[in-house]
Protein backbone atom coordinates (compact mmCIF):
# COMPACT_ATOMS: atom_id res chain seq x y z
CA UNK A 1 0.00 0.00 0.00
CA UNK A 2 2.72 2.48 0.98
CA UNK A 3 4.74 1.49 -2.08
CA UNK A 4 1.80 2.18 -4.41
CA UNK A 5 1.28 5.59 -2.79
CA UNK A 6 4.96 6.46 -3.23
CA UNK A 7 4.85 5.39 -6.88
CA UNK A 8 1.80 7.58 -7.44
CA UNK A 9 3.46 10.58 -5.77
CA UNK A 10 6.59 9.99 -7.83
CA UNK A 11 4.56 9.88 -11.04
CA UNK A 12 2.76 13.13 -10.08
CA UNK A 13 6.09 14.79 -9.26
CA UNK A 14 7.52 13.74 -12.62
CA UNK A 15 4.49 15.19 -14.40
CA UNK A 16 4.87 18.45 -12.53
CA UNK A 17 8.59 18.60 -13.34
CA UNK A 18 7.84 17.95 -17.01
CA UNK A 19 5.34 20.83 -17.04
CA UNK A 20 7.87 23.16 -15.42
CA UNK A 21 10.54 22.14 -17.94
CA UNK A 22 8.15 22.84 -20.80
CA UNK A 23 7.39 26.28 -19.40
CA UNK A 24 11.08 27.07 -19.08
CA UNK A 25 11.86 25.86 -22.58
CA UNK A 26 8.98 27.71 -24.17
CA UNK A 27 9.87 31.00 -22.48
CA UNK A 28 6.52 31.24 -20.76
CA UNK A 29 8.00 32.15 -17.42
CA UNK A 30 5.93 34.73 -15.65
CA UNK A 31 7.66 38.07 -15.34
CA UNK A 32 6.13 40.63 -13.07
CA UNK A 33 6.75 44.20 -14.14
CA UNK A 34 6.28 47.18 -11.90
CA UNK A 35 3.95 49.76 -13.42
CA UNK A 36 3.01 51.30 -10.09
CA UNK A 37 5.08 54.43 -10.64
CA UNK A 38 3.73 55.21 -14.12
CA UNK A 39 2.48 58.55 -12.80
CA UNK A 40 6.10 59.70 -12.59
CA UNK A 41 6.03 59.85 -16.40
CA UNK A 42 4.52 63.27 -17.08
CA UNK A 43 1.45 63.60 -19.27
CA UNK A 44 2.19 65.22 -22.60
CA UNK A 45 -0.46 66.99 -24.66
CA UNK A 46 1.56 68.79 -27.29
CA UNK A 47 4.01 71.66 -27.75
CA UNK A 48 2.02 74.01 -25.50
CA UNK A 49 2.55 71.59 -22.63
CA UNK A 50 4.92 72.70 -19.85
CA UNK A 51 7.00 69.55 -20.40
CA UNK A 52 9.03 69.50 -23.63
CA UNK A 53 8.69 66.44 -25.87
CA UNK A 54 12.35 65.50 -25.36
CA UNK A 55 11.85 65.45 -21.59
CA UNK A 56 8.67 63.38 -21.91
CA UNK A 57 10.44 60.78 -24.07
CA UNK A 58 13.52 60.80 -21.81
CA UNK A 59 11.37 60.12 -18.74
CA UNK A 60 10.01 56.99 -20.42
CA UNK A 61 13.53 55.87 -21.37
CA UNK A 62 14.70 56.37 -17.77
CA UNK A 63 11.72 54.40 -16.49
CA UNK A 64 12.52 51.67 -19.01
CA UNK A 65 15.94 51.24 -17.44
CA UNK A 66 14.80 51.36 -13.84
CA UNK A 67 11.70 49.19 -14.13
CA UNK A 68 13.00 46.84 -16.85
CA UNK A 69 10.30 47.68 -19.35
CA UNK A 70 10.68 46.46 -22.90
CA UNK A 71 10.03 48.56 -26.01
CA UNK A 72 6.39 47.44 -26.21
CA UNK A 73 5.90 48.63 -22.63
CA UNK A 74 7.45 52.01 -23.46
CA UNK A 75 5.16 52.42 -26.45
CA UNK A 76 2.08 51.49 -24.44
CA UNK A 77 3.02 53.78 -21.54
CA UNK A 78 3.64 56.67 -23.94
CA UNK A 79 0.24 56.16 -25.55
CA UNK A 80 -1.37 56.14 -22.10
CA UNK A 81 0.39 59.34 -21.06
CA UNK A 82 -0.39 61.50 -24.12
CA UNK A 83 -3.47 63.70 -24.30
CA UNK A 84 -5.23 66.39 -26.34
CA UNK A 85 -3.30 67.37 -29.51
CA UNK A 86 -0.72 64.62 -29.03
CA UNK A 87 -3.45 61.97 -28.65
CA UNK A 88 -5.25 63.32 -31.74
CA UNK A 89 -2.01 63.05 -33.74
CA UNK A 90 -1.42 59.51 -32.50
CA UNK A 91 -4.97 58.45 -33.35
CA UNK A 92 -4.62 59.88 -36.87
CA UNK A 93 -1.19 58.34 -37.47
CA UNK A 94 -2.12 55.01 -39.10
CA UNK A 95 1.45 53.67 -39.20
CA UNK A 96 1.63 53.79 -35.39
CA UNK A 97 -1.32 51.41 -35.12
CA UNK A 98 0.21 48.47 -36.99
CA UNK A 99 1.66 45.40 -35.30
CA UNK A 100 5.06 46.38 -36.67
CA UNK A 101 4.97 49.81 -35.01
CA UNK A 102 7.80 50.17 -32.52
CA UNK A 103 8.85 52.53 -29.76
CA UNK A 104 11.41 54.01 -32.17
CA UNK A 105 8.65 54.63 -34.73
CA UNK A 106 6.62 56.43 -32.08
CA UNK A 107 9.54 58.62 -31.02
CA UNK A 108 10.49 59.45 -34.61
CA UNK A 109 6.90 60.29 -35.61
CA UNK A 110 6.43 62.57 -32.61
CA UNK A 111 9.82 64.25 -33.04
CA UNK A 112 9.02 64.92 -36.69
CA UNK A 113 5.49 66.18 -36.06
CA UNK A 114 6.27 68.31 -33.00
CA UNK A 115 9.79 69.49 -33.85
CA UNK A 116 10.69 73.02 -32.89
CA UNK A 117 10.74 75.09 -36.05
CA UNK A 118 12.45 78.00 -34.27
CA UNK A 119 16.22 77.97 -34.16
CA UNK A 120 18.21 79.08 -31.17
C-alpha positions as CSV (number, residue, x, y, z in Angstrom):
1,X,0.0,0.0,0.0
2,X,2.7,2.5,1.0
3,X,4.7,1.5,-2.1
4,X,1.8,2.2,-4.4
5,X,1.3,5.6,-2.8
6,X,5.0,6.5,-3.2
7,X,4.8,5.4,-6.9
8,X,1.8,7.6,-7.4
9,X,3.5,10.6,-5.8
10,X,6.6,10.0,-7.8
11,X,4.6,9.9,-11.0
12,X,2.8,13.1,-10.1
13,X,6.1,14.8,-9.3
14,X,7.5,13.7,-12.6
15,X,4.5,15.2,-14.4
16,X,4.9,18.5,-12.5
17,X,8.6,18.6,-13.3
18,X,7.8,18.0,-17.0
19,X,5.3,20.8,-17.0
20,X,7.9,23.2,-15.4
21,X,10.5,22.1,-17.9
22,X,8.1,22.8,-20.8
23,X,7.4,26.3,-19.4
24,X,11.1,27.1,-19.1
25,X,11.9,25.9,-22.6
26,X,9.0,27.7,-24.2
27,X,9.9,31.0,-22.5
28,X,6.5,31.2,-20.8
29,X,8.0,32.1,-17.4
30,X,5.9,34.7,-15.7
31,X,7.7,38.1,-15.3
32,X,6.1,40.6,-13.1
33,X,6.7,44.2,-14.1
34,X,6.3,47.2,-11.9
35,X,3.9,49.8,-13.4
36,X,3.0,51.3,-10.1
37,X,5.1,54.4,-10.6
38,X,3.7,55.2,-14.1
39,X,2.5,58.5,-12.8
40,X,6.1,59.7,-12.6
41,X,6.0,59.9,-16.4
42,X,4.5,63.3,-17.1
43,X,1.4,63.6,-19.3
44,X,2.2,65.2,-22.6
45,X,-0.5,67.0,-24.7
46,X,1.6,68.8,-27.3
47,X,4.0,71.7,-27.8
48,X,2.0,74.0,-25.5
49,X,2.6,71.6,-22.6
50,X,4.9,72.7,-19.9
51,X,7.0,69.5,-20.4
52,X,9.0,69.5,-23.6
53,X,8.7,66.4,-25.9
54,X,12.4,65.5,-25.4
55,X,11.8,65.4,-21.6
56,X,8.7,63.4,-21.9
57,X,10.4,60.8,-24.1
58,X,13.5,60.8,-21.8
59,X,11.4,60.1,-18.7
60,X,10.0,57.0,-20.4
61,X,13.5,55.9,-21.4
62,X,14.7,56.4,-17.8
63,X,11.7,54.4,-16.5
64,X,12.5,51.7,-19.0
65,X,15.9,51.2,-17.4
66,X,14.8,51.4,-13.8
67,X,11.7,49.2,-14.1
68,X,13.0,46.8,-16.8
69,X,10.3,47.7,-19.4
70,X,10.7,46.5,-22.9
71,X,10.0,48.6,-26.0
72,X,6.4,47.4,-26.2
73,X,5.9,48.6,-22.6
74,X,7.4,52.0,-23.5
75,X,5.2,52.4,-26.4
76,X,2.1,51.5,-24.4
77,X,3.0,53.8,-21.5
78,X,3.6,56.7,-23.9
79,X,0.2,56.2,-25.5
80,X,-1.4,56.1,-22.1
81,X,0.4,59.3,-21.1
82,X,-0.4,61.5,-24.1
83,X,-3.5,63.7,-24.3
84,X,-5.2,66.4,-26.3
85,X,-3.3,67.4,-29.5
86,X,-0.7,64.6,-29.0
87,X,-3.5,62.0,-28.7
88,X,-5.3,63.3,-31.7
89,X,-2.0,63.1,-33.7
90,X,-1.4,59.5,-32.5
91,X,-5.0,58.5,-33.3
92,X,-4.6,59.9,-36.9
93,X,-1.2,58.3,-37.5
94,X,-2.1,55.0,-39.1
95,X,1.4,53.7,-39.2
96,X,1.6,53.8,-35.4
97,X,-1.3,51.4,-35.1
98,X,0.2,48.5,-37.0
99,X,1.7,45.4,-35.3
100,X,5.1,46.4,-36.7
101,X,5.0,49.8,-35.0
102,X,7.8,50.2,-32.5
103,X,8.9,52.5,-29.8
104,X,11.4,54.0,-32.2
105,X,8.7,54.6,-34.7
106,X,6.6,56.4,-32.1
107,X,9.5,58.6,-31.0
108,X,10.5,59.4,-34.6
109,X,6.9,60.3,-35.6
110,X,6.4,62.6,-32.6
111,X,9.8,64.2,-33.0
112,X,9.0,64.9,-36.7
113,X,5.5,66.2,-36.1
114,X,6.3,68.3,-33.0
115,X,9.8,69.5,-33.9
116,X,10.7,73.0,-32.9
117,X,10.7,75.1,-36.1
118,X,12.4,78.0,-34.3
119,X,16.2,78.0,-34.2
120,X,18.2,79.1,-31.2
